[in-house]
Amino acid sequence: MSESTNIINRDLFKTVFGALAFCVFVLSLVVGCGEHDSAKAPESFVLGDNDYLIDCDPAGNDSVNFACQLAYYTNRERMKHQEESDQAEYLDWSDDLARVALEYSRRMCDEGFFDHNDPQGHGMENRLQKAGVFYIKAGENLARGNDLLPSEAMVLFMNEPSCEVNHRGNVLDNDFTHTGIGTVFCGDHVFYTQLFAVFEAELLRDDNNEFCLSS
C-alpha cells in the first residue's frame, strides 16, 4: 500500500432491535461537491459485459458517479465470489445511507481526519441514529488516496483475507441488502465512505457459511 493510499476497517457490525425514534436529522445529497471537486479527472467508467448497476448513474467522473461506480464494483464482487459470500445477492441503493456517507466524507475532508470515529468520538452507529436511519445490522468501509478511482478502492477492499471482519467481509456479507456511498474530492485526494445495512430482521441469514467454516 502506498503512502498516499489508506483504507480503514474494524468490526462495526451492530444489531439493533426495537430502536426508539431519535430526532430525525435529514442531510441533503448534493450533486457534486463544490470546492472539493478538484481531483484530477480519470478516464471514463466503462460497463463490463454484465449489468451490476443499481439505482444510480455511473457515467461520468464527478463524485456522485464515483459513488455509483463503487456500488457497481461491490455488486460485481458479490457475484464473482458466490461461494465465499454464500450466495450473496445484489445490494440495492439506499439514499438514506448515501446521505450519511456523503456527509461523513465531507467532514473528514473539511476537518482533516480519517477514521471511523470523528474527533468527538462518535462512530457509525451514532451517525446513523442521528440521521434517523434505523437498521438491524450495518457496516462501514472507508478509503482515501491520491486520485483514487472506485475500481482501485475496490481492489484495496478485496485484497484482504477471506472470512474475516474487514473490508472484504463487508463487501461479501450476505446479510446486507443495501449500500450507500458518499465520495468527496478533497484537493488531490478522494475520500470514500461506504455504508452497508439490512433494515428488516427477517432478512438476516440464519445459515452457516460452509466456505468460511472449512477455510
Kinemage of the C-alpha trace (Angstrom):
@kinemage 1
@onewidth
@group {chain A} dominant
@subgroup {mainchain}
@vectorlist {calphas} color= white
{ca met a 1} P 0.000 0.000 0.000
{ca ser a 2} L 1.497 3.378 -0.993
{ca glu a 3} L 1.944 6.203 1.487
{ca ser a 4} L -0.728 8.203 -0.298
{ca thr a 5} L -3.379 5.498 -0.066
{ca asn a 6} L -5.134 4.497 3.125
{ca ile a 7} L -8.014 2.228 4.000
{ca ile a 8} L -9.632 1.611 7.363
{ca asn a 9} L -11.683 -1.254 8.705
{ca arg a 10} L -12.823 -2.537 12.062
{ca asp a 11} L -15.694 -4.541 13.487
{ca leu a 12} L -18.564 -2.124 13.021
{ca phe a 13} L -21.378 -4.644 12.851
{ca lys a 14} L -24.177 -3.649 15.159
{ca thr a 15} L -27.525 -5.292 15.843
{ca val a 16} L -30.387 -3.022 16.753
{ca phe a 17} L -33.880 -4.222 17.546
{ca gly a 18} L -36.824 -2.131 18.651
{ca ala a 19} L -34.931 1.158 18.359
{ca leu a 20} L -36.865 4.200 19.533
{ca ala a 21} L -37.071 7.174 17.230
{ca phe a 22} L -34.472 9.873 17.686
{ca cys a 23} L -34.765 13.389 16.303
{ca val a 24} L -34.553 12.977 12.563
{ca phe a 25} L -31.721 14.917 11.019
{ca val a 26} L -32.055 14.870 7.248
{ca leu a 27} L -28.900 15.598 5.279
{ca ser a 28} L -29.319 16.742 1.682
{ca leu a 29} L -27.457 14.877 -1.046
{ca val a 30} L -25.845 17.494 -3.273
{ca val a 31} L -24.833 16.641 -6.805
{ca gly a 32} L -21.125 17.403 -6.996
{ca cys a 33} L -19.005 18.723 -4.147
{ca gly a 34} L -18.366 22.407 -4.858
{ca glu a 35} L -14.879 23.425 -3.889
{ca his a 36} L -13.947 19.827 -3.130
{ca asp a 37} L -14.227 18.778 -6.774
{ca ser a 38} L -10.617 19.476 -7.694
{ca ala a 39} L -9.242 15.967 -8.133
{ca lys a 40} L -7.775 15.032 -11.475
{ca ala a 41} L -10.459 13.671 -13.790
{ca pro a 42} L -9.796 9.986 -14.567
{ca glu a 43} L -10.778 8.061 -17.647
{ca ser a 44} L -14.487 7.457 -18.084
{ca phe a 45} L -16.087 4.429 -16.483
{ca val a 46} L -16.980 1.676 -18.944
{ca leu a 47} L -19.559 -1.024 -18.233
{ca gly a 48} L -18.485 -4.625 -18.467
{ca asp a 49} L -20.384 -7.490 -20.041
{ca asn a 50} L -22.741 -7.885 -17.100
{ca asp a 51} L -25.138 -5.384 -15.611
{ca tyr a 52} L -24.331 -4.889 -11.920
{ca leu a 53} L -25.967 -1.482 -11.737
{ca ile a 54} L -28.276 -0.307 -9.027
{ca asp a 55} L -30.440 2.809 -8.916
{ca cys a 56} L -27.756 5.361 -9.757
{ca asp a 57} L -25.811 6.612 -12.786
{ca pro a 58} L -22.166 5.505 -13.149
{ca ala a 59} L -21.404 7.544 -16.259
{ca gly a 60} L -19.010 10.436 -15.680
{ca asn a 61} L -16.175 11.477 -13.419
{ca asp a 62} L -17.771 13.528 -10.659
{ca ser a 63} L -18.169 12.434 -7.063
{ca val a 64} L -21.749 11.178 -7.481
{ca asn a 65} L -20.738 8.989 -10.425
{ca phe a 66} L -17.767 7.686 -8.428
{ca ala a 67} L -20.115 6.600 -5.646
{ca cys a 68} L -22.273 4.729 -8.131
{ca gln a 69} L -19.245 3.080 -9.714
{ca leu a 70} L -18.096 1.752 -6.342
{ca ala a 71} L -21.580 0.299 -5.806
{ca tyr a 72} L -21.321 -1.340 -9.226
{ca tyr a 73} L -17.981 -2.932 -8.318
{ca thr a 74} L -19.396 -4.063 -4.975
{ca asn a 75} L -22.209 -5.976 -6.650
{ca arg a 76} L -19.803 -7.394 -9.206
{ca glu a 77} L -17.577 -8.786 -6.436
{ca arg a 78} L -20.594 -10.284 -4.660
{ca met a 79} L -21.494 -12.137 -7.849
{ca lys a 80} L -17.890 -13.182 -8.559
{ca his a 81} L -17.426 -14.717 -5.105
{ca gln a 82} L -20.671 -16.605 -4.659
{ca glu a 83} L -19.063 -19.498 -2.790
{ca glu a 84} L -17.216 -17.275 -0.365
{ca ser a 85} L -20.214 -14.991 0.178
{ca asp a 86} L -22.560 -17.977 0.483
{ca gln a 87} L -24.816 -16.828 -2.349
{ca ala a 88} L -24.946 -13.130 -1.534
{ca glu a 89} L -27.467 -11.190 -3.597
{ca tyr a 90} L -27.193 -7.809 -5.262
{ca leu a 91} L -27.245 -4.814 -2.947
{ca asp a 92} L -29.874 -2.151 -3.517
{ca trp a 93} L -29.018 1.536 -3.314
{ca ser a 94} L -30.133 3.438 -0.212
{ca asp a 95} L -30.401 7.229 -0.452
{ca asp a 96} L -30.509 7.400 3.352
{ca leu a 97} L -27.204 5.553 3.710
{ca ala a 98} L -25.704 7.627 0.901
{ca arg a 99} L -26.613 10.908 2.635
{ca val a 100} L -24.953 9.825 5.868
{ca ala a 101} L -21.905 8.528 3.993
{ca leu a 102} L -21.525 11.712 1.943
{ca glu a 103} L -21.730 13.949 4.988
{ca tyr a 104} L -19.031 11.915 6.715
{ca ser a 105} L -16.687 12.021 3.723
{ca arg a 106} L -17.130 15.812 3.637
{ca arg a 107} L -16.384 16.076 7.343
{ca met a 108} L -13.204 14.019 7.029
{ca cys a 109} L -12.064 16.297 4.201
{ca asp a 110} L -13.013 19.576 5.881
{ca glu a 111} L -11.799 18.671 9.378
{ca gly a 112} L -8.640 16.832 8.311
{ca phe a 113} L -9.141 13.395 9.847
{ca phe a 114} L -9.591 9.847 8.572
{ca asp a 115} L -11.133 7.381 10.985
{ca his a 116} L -14.339 5.521 11.747
{ca asn a 117} L -14.731 7.742 14.803
{ca asp a 118} L -14.950 11.505 14.395
{ca pro a 119} L -12.901 13.881 16.596
{ca gln a 120} L -15.757 13.849 19.125
{ca gly a 121} L -15.547 10.069 19.390
{ca his a 122} L -18.811 9.376 17.538
{ca gly a 123} L -18.920 6.298 15.323
{ca met a 124} L -21.086 4.902 12.563
{ca glu a 125} L -23.901 3.918 14.902
{ca asn a 126} L -24.233 7.458 16.223
{ca arg a 127} L -24.238 8.975 12.738
{ca leu a 128} L -26.969 6.641 11.517
{ca gln a 129} L -29.126 7.234 14.591
{ca lys a 130} L -28.693 10.995 14.332
{ca ala a 131} L -29.855 10.857 10.724
{ca gly a 132} L -32.901 8.789 11.673
{ca val a 133} L -31.679 5.676 9.864
{ca phe a 134} L -32.625 2.595 11.874
{ca tyr a 135} L -31.164 -0.750 10.913
{ca ile a 136} L -30.773 -4.310 12.104
{ca lys a 137} L -27.128 -4.700 11.103
{ca ala a 138} L -24.705 -2.270 9.496
{ca gly a 139} L -21.088 -1.977 8.413
{ca glu a 140} L -18.753 0.709 7.101
{ca asn a 141} L -15.767 0.808 4.738
{ca leu a 142} L -13.519 3.845 4.359
{ca ala a 143} L -10.841 4.580 1.780
{ca arg a 144} L -8.825 7.567 0.626
{ca gly a 145} L -5.963 8.127 -1.766
{ca asn a 146} L -4.422 10.378 -4.385
{ca asp a 147} L -6.818 10.374 -7.374
{ca leu a 148} L -8.112 7.035 -6.091
{ca leu a 149} L -10.545 5.524 -8.597
{ca pro a 150} L -13.535 3.441 -7.453
{ca ser a 151} L -12.049 0.378 -9.134
{ca glu a 152} L -8.811 0.924 -7.205
{ca ala a 153} L -10.670 1.363 -3.917
{ca met a 154} L -12.415 -1.949 -4.542
{ca val a 155} L -9.084 -3.673 -5.205
{ca leu a 156} L -7.881 -2.417 -1.816
{ca phe a 157} L -11.057 -3.651 -0.134
{ca met a 158} L -10.826 -7.091 -1.701
{ca asn a 159} L -7.067 -7.511 -1.231
{ca glu a 160} L -7.668 -8.705 2.322
{ca pro a 161} L -8.025 -12.151 3.942
{ca ser a 162} L -11.233 -14.078 3.386
{ca cys a 163} L -13.700 -14.883 6.164
{ca glu a 164} L -12.628 -12.081 8.474
{ca val a 165} L -14.260 -8.893 9.697
{ca asn a 166} L -12.670 -6.446 7.265
{ca his a 167} L -13.422 -4.552 4.052
{ca arg a 168} L -13.743 -7.763 2.070
{ca gly a 169} L -16.069 -9.193 4.685
{ca asn a 170} L -18.380 -6.186 4.429
{ca val a 171} L -18.457 -6.348 0.634
{ca leu a 172} L -19.362 -10.047 0.647
{ca asp a 173} L -21.596 -10.188 3.739
{ca asn a 174} L -24.798 -11.905 2.614
{ca asp a 175} L -26.852 -10.344 5.427
{ca phe a 176} L -26.584 -6.898 3.880
{ca thr a 177} L -29.323 -5.837 1.473
{ca his a 178} L -28.446 -2.163 0.843
{ca thr a 179} L -25.471 0.095 0.362
{ca gly a 180} L -24.992 3.849 0.178
{ca ile a 181} L -21.759 5.633 -0.709
{ca gly a 182} L -20.505 9.182 -0.321
{ca thr a 183} L -17.457 10.304 -2.299
{ca val a 184} L -15.679 13.636 -1.933
{ca phe a 185} L -12.815 15.115 -3.975
{ca cys a 186} L -10.528 16.827 -1.484
{ca gly a 187} L -7.620 18.512 -3.214
{ca asp a 188} L -5.722 15.669 -4.889
{ca his a 189} L -7.316 13.080 -2.605
{ca val a 190} L -10.573 11.176 -2.951
{ca phe a 191} L -12.463 10.144 0.201
{ca tyr a 192} L -14.876 7.199 0.116
{ca thr a 193} L -17.364 6.265 2.813
{ca gln a 194} L -19.411 3.149 2.062
{ca leu a 195} L -22.214 2.036 4.357
{ca phe a 196} L -23.914 -1.363 4.304
{ca ala a 197} L -27.127 -2.305 6.089
{ca val a 198} L -30.064 -4.640 6.434
{ca phe a 199} L -33.232 -2.968 7.701
{ca glu a 200} L -35.537 -5.927 8.382
{ca ala a 201} L -34.808 -8.667 10.936
{ca glu a 202} L -36.493 -11.343 8.851
{ca leu a 203} L -33.942 -10.775 6.072
{ca leu a 204} L -30.990 -11.816 8.242
{ca arg a 205} L -29.484 -15.104 7.105
{ca asp a 206} L -29.516 -17.876 9.707
{ca asp a 207} L -27.393 -20.371 7.785
{ca asn a 208} L -23.690 -21.205 8.129
{ca asn a 209} L -21.118 -20.234 5.522
{ca glu a 210} L -19.525 -23.577 4.678
{ca phe a 211} L -16.759 -21.918 2.655
{ca cys a 212} L -15.557 -19.956 5.669
{ca leu a 213} L -16.110 -22.799 8.129
{ca ser a 214} L -13.830 -25.035 6.063
{ca ser a 215} L -11.186 -22.446 5.211
